[in-house]
Amino acid sequence: MPFQALGLQSPLVDTVNALGFTEPTPVQKQAIPQVLAGHDIMAGAQTGTGKTAAFALPVLQCLLAQPKPEVSVEAQSEESRDDRANIQIRALILTPTRELAQQVYDSVTEYSKATPVKTAVAYGGTSMKVQVNAIRSGADILVATPGRLLDHAYVGTVDLSKVEYFVLDEADRMLDMGFIDDIKRVMKRMKSSKQTLFFSATFSKQVKKLAYDILDDPKVIEVTPSNSAAVTVEQMVYPVDKHRKRELLSYLIGSRNWQQVLVFTKTKQGSDALAKELGLDGIKAASINGDKSQGARQRALNDFKDGKVRALIATDVAARGLDIEQLEYVVNFDMPFKAEDYVHRIGRTGRAGQAGNAISLMSLDEEWALKAIEELLDTRLPQQWLEGYEPDPTIEPPENRRRGRSADKRRAKAKHKIHKNRGRNVRR
């Protein structure tokens, strides 16, 4: 099915074809006609499924079909004398992170280059003045993170009362990052008669409640089961002692000649430390986390994309929204605190139908995290012990020592578990 069959106009179809997209993805096939028909939608779509085009293309067409009202010369003159003049945004795309905002902005700009529609982006860590100038140049679409958007609204840069199309992208991450109050503040500044498009990779009870609070009789679109991993991603868990994780990671990168691998850690300090340790092992690495400036994060990402570093070490917040073409390997150096984050992490690979590999290095005290992930995905993840890196069952996890559990009992149970699980030393 070509894009034109979805109801898109020739300029947009020609643009996406020129970008190399000739066949719409499943989420695009379902979402684009519903958006063009004027419906609110609640879409469950993993990262890498083409969801940005699923909302950007129909919104662009709707804006083109209803030209922006002309402003009189007198009004323009008066407005130019007011440094605090509000700019009325017609479409707002809200994202949880700076990286995702930039990624969506880049995509929308590409899709709209054959049209008069203007797009601006606003997120923290960069100059407000530059963003103000871009918005006041006449932006029709604004891509923004919640905090920076409210900054602009408070100082009078933008007027959200005329927003016709509101897109909430990666809503689950919005809630995970504590943006629910900011979202409510943004919603109060918009009129009720707008079209709202809600996208989320996972659907917890809280996410569903938010969706039904802000949507009006939505069309539900779910191209894959909620809380699931892409079928193109091959997953593997390697049990290993915590103090040998870095050693095993260096071995995997070196022995298997991985030239580009995205590695997830739980903490900002851990990402910096791991990057340094890999460097000592002769593996060029860089880290991105919330403590780094946007410029430093962008330089690290560019170096990774250009092949100047082999390993990019990231925290969950910093990595959300990273779009790296044909990224083949993702490694969970630390198992995630929340099972839903596992889906987001491994969604960085296997994008747009490409094959990918998701490797998890699991220490004994992280088995609870694996159990939560398997319950979420409703499947058992394959495990394999690598020769020379088998976990030592006599090592006492810290939480067991705190609970006063005896080492003898711990060893006995661990040995029994090893005997019981030896059959799991192959992929299931």
N, C-alpha and C positions, 0 to 999 in steps of 0.2 A: 504494500500500500504506500503510494507516494504521499509526501506532505500536502500536496495540493488537494488530495482526496479528503483531508481532514477539514477543509474549508478555509485554508490559509490563502492569502492573496499572493500573486506572482512575485512581487518584490521580496517578500519574506522567504518564499519558497526558493527563489533564485539564490538568495544569500546563504541559506542553510545548505543548499546543494553545493555551492562554491566552497563551503567550509568542509565538505566531504561527507555530509549527512544526507543520505538519499532515502533511507528507510527509517520511519519513526520507531522509537522504542515502545514497549507495551504501555508505559505510563503516559507517554505522549499521545498514543492512539486513543486512550480513554479520556484523558484530561482535556486536551485541546478542544474537541467538539463541545464538551460540557461548559467550558469557560466561555467559548464563543456564543453559546446559547444563553449566557447570563446567569448560570447557576453558581452558588457557592459550592466549593468542593472540599472534601476531607480526604486527602490522599496519603496512603501508606506506601512510601517508596524509599528504598535503600539509596545510599549514596552511590553514585556511578551509574544510575539508571536513566539519566537524561532528564531529571525533574526540573532543572533550571529552564530548559527550553520548553518544558510542558506548561510552565506558567508565563514565561517571558514572551513567547511568540504570540499567543492569543491576546495577551494584554497589549502588546504593541499594535496588533491589528485593531483592537477596540479603540485605542487612542487615535489611530489614523482615521477610523471611521467617524469619529467625533472630534473635529479639529478644535484646538484650543481657542477660546473666545479672544477676539481681537481687543487690544487695549488702545484707547484713544490717545492721540498725541498729547493732549492736555494731561491725561492721567499719567502717561509715561513721564512727562516733564516733572509733574508733582512728585511722582514716586522716586525719580532720580535724585531729588533734593532731600529725600528722607533716608538717612543711612541705616535706619532700622526697618526699612520697608519689608513686609512679609512677602515671601514668594509662595504662591499657591501650587502645591504639588498635586499632580493628578493621580499618580500611582506610587505607592509606598511598598518597598520590599524590606522586611525586617529580618535580620540574621543574628545569630548569637555571637559570632566572633569576627574579628577584623579580617582574618584570612578568608573566611567565607564571604564577607561583604565585598572584598576586592575581587574574588573569583566570580561572584554573581555580576558585579559591575562590568568586569571584562567581557563576560558572555553577552550581557544585554547590549553592550556597546557594539559588539561584533554583529549581533542579529539586527541591529537598527541602523547600520551604517548606510543603507540605501534609502533611509527615511529621514524626515526632518525632526524626529523625536530626539530630545536631548536627555541624557542621564547623568546624574551626579552621585557621588558616594561620600558617606560621612561615617567615620569611626574614630575611636580614641587613639592616642599615641602619635597623632600627626597634627599639623597646624590647623586651627579653627579658621584662620583667615583665608587660607587656600580653599578650604571647603566652602566658606561663605561666598567667595568670588565665583566658584563653580556653580553653586546653587543659584546665585543671583544673575547668572548669565542666561537663565531661563530654563531651568531643569523641569522636564515633564515627569520623569521618574527619579525617585530618590531611593538608593540602596543604603541602608544604615544599620548600625547596632543600636540597641535601645538607649543606652546611656548617652551617647553622643547626640542621638536624635533629640532627646529631651533637652540637652544643652542648647541646641540650635532653636528649639521651640521656645525655651525660656527667654533667650535674648532676642527673639523676634526674627530670626533668620528665615524660618519657614512657617507657613500656615497650613495646618493639616485639615482644616474644616472643609476643604473642597476635594479631599481624596476620594476618587471614584473606585479605585482598585487597591485592595490591601492584601499583600502576600506575607504570610508568616512561615518562614522557611526554617526547617529543623526545629520544630516547636518543642520536641522532647528535650533537646539540649538547652533551649531557652529556660525551661523549668529547672533542669539540673543545675544551671548556673545562677538560679535565684532571680530571674528576670520577671517573675510573674507580676510584681507590683509595678514595674516599669511598663510592662505591656498594658496593664490596666490604665495607667496614666496616658499612654499613647492613644488607647481606644477612646478615652473621654474627649480627646481633642478632634476626633473624627466624627463625621455624620453617620447616622445609622443606616442610611440608604446606599451603602457601598457594596461592592461585590468582594467577598473575602475568600481567599484561597489558602488552605491550611495544609502544610506538608510536614510529615513526621516519619522518621525511620522506624520508631517504635511507638507503641500505644499503651501506656500505663493508664491506670484509672484517672490520675491527675491530668494527663494529656487529653484523654477523652472528655473530661469535664470541661476543660478549657475550650476544646473544640466546639462542644455543643452550647457553651455560653456565648460564643462570638459568631457562630455560623447560623444562617437562616435556611432551614430545610436543605441541608447540604446533600450533594451527590457523593456517595462514598466510593472511593477508588482504591483498590488494593491489588496491585499487580503481583505481589508475592505475599505469603503469609506474614502477618505482623511478627516482629521480633525474630526475624530469620536472617541467615547469612546468605550471600549470593552463591548460587550453585557452581559458579565458575571458580570459587576459591577453595583450594585444597588445604585442609586444616590438619595440624599435627601438634601434639603436646609432648614435650620432652621433660620428664621428671629429672630434677637435678638439685643438688644441695645449693642453698642460697649463696654461699661464699664462692661457688664455682660457676655461677651464672655468666659472669663476664668472660671467664676463660672459655666456656662453651660457646658463647656468642662469637668471640674472636675466631674460634676453631671453625664454626659454621661458615662465617663470612669468607675466611681464607681458603679452607679446604674445598668449598663448593663454588668458589670464585664468584660470589655475589658482588656485583658492581654497584648496586643501588638498593639499599634496604632502609626502611623506615622502622625505627625502634621506639617503643612506648615505655615510659617509666611513670611511676606514680607521683613523683615529686619533682619540683623545679631543681632542687639541689642534686637530686639523683641524676637528672638529665645532664647537668654540667659535669658531674663527676664521671659518669660513664663515658662521655665524649673524650675527656682527658685520658682515661684509662685505655680506651681503644686506640687513641693516638700513640700511647706508649707501646702498644702492640703492633704499631706500624700500619694501622688502619685509619685513614683520614676521616674524621668525623666532626660534626657540628651539632650544636644543640639549639633548640628553640623552646622558650617557655615564657610565662607571663612576666618575669622580671626583666626581660630584654625589651629594648625599644622596638618599635615597628620597623625601623630601618635595619636594625641588626637581624631581626627575624627574617626580613625579606632578603637580605644578603645571604643568610644561611640557606634559605630555600632556593635562591637562584644558583648558589654554588652546588647544591645537591642536584638540581635539575641539569646543570651544565656538566656534571660528572667530576667536579673538582673535589668533592667529598663522596665517600662511598656510603657512609652511614649518617642518617639524620636522626638525632635523638630528641624526642618530643614528649611533652605532657599532653593529656587529653584535651585541655582547653586550647593550647597553642596549635594543636594539629587539626582541630575541627575546621573543615573547609579547605584543607590542602588538596589541591588537584594536581596530581603528578601523572602525566601520561605514561601508560604501560609500566607502572610500578609493579614489579613482580613479587617482591618480598616485604612482608610486614612481620615484625617480631614483637611479641608481648614479653619484654624483659621482666616486667612486674605484671602479675595478673591484676585486672582492674578491680576497683572497689565495688563497682556496680556492674551487674551482668550485661545491662544494656550497652555499656561502653565497649564491651567486646565486639558487638555488632558494628558500632561506629568505627572502631579501630581497624578491623579487618576489611571494612568497606573502602579503605584507601587503596586496596588492590582489587583486581578482578573487575575493574570498571569498564562500562560500555561493552560488556560481553567478553573482555579479555580474560585470559587465565591468570590466576594469582595464587600465592602461597602465604598462609598465615601460620606462623610458628609461635608456640607459647612455651616459655621456660618456667616450669612450675616447681617450686620448692614444697617441702612437706607441709609447711604451715599455710600454704595457699590452696590446699585441696578443697576447702570450703568454697573458694571462688570458682573453681572448676565445676563443682556440683551445681552452683547457682547458674552458671552459664549453660550447662547441659539441661537444666530444668527449663530455662528460658527458651532454648532452641528445640527442646523436646527431642534430643538425640544424644548419643554418646560420642564424645570426641575421641579419635584414635590416639593412643599413647605408644611411645616407643622409647626404650632405654638405649642410649648410645654407648657403645663399648668405650670404657675408660671414663665415662661420666655417670655411671650408675649412682643413684642416691645412697647415702650411708644411713641405714635404718637406726643406728645407735645415737644419732644426733638428736638432742632434746630440743624441740621448739620452745622459744621463750615463753609462750603463753601457757604451756604445760608446766614449766618450772614455777611460774607465778601461782598456778593453782595448786602447787604442792604435790604434783603427780610424781610418783617414784620412777627413777630411771629404769629400774628392773622391769616394772610393768610396761613401761613405754617400749623398751626393747623387745619384750615378748610379743606385744601386739604388733609391732612393726615387722618382726620376723614372720609372724603368721600372715600378715598382709602381703608381704613379698611373695611368700609361697602361693598364696591365693591368687595374686595378680600376675604371675609370670606369664599367663596366657595372654595378657594384654600387651606383651612386648612386640606385638605385630599390629598392623593396621586392621581395624575392624570394619 
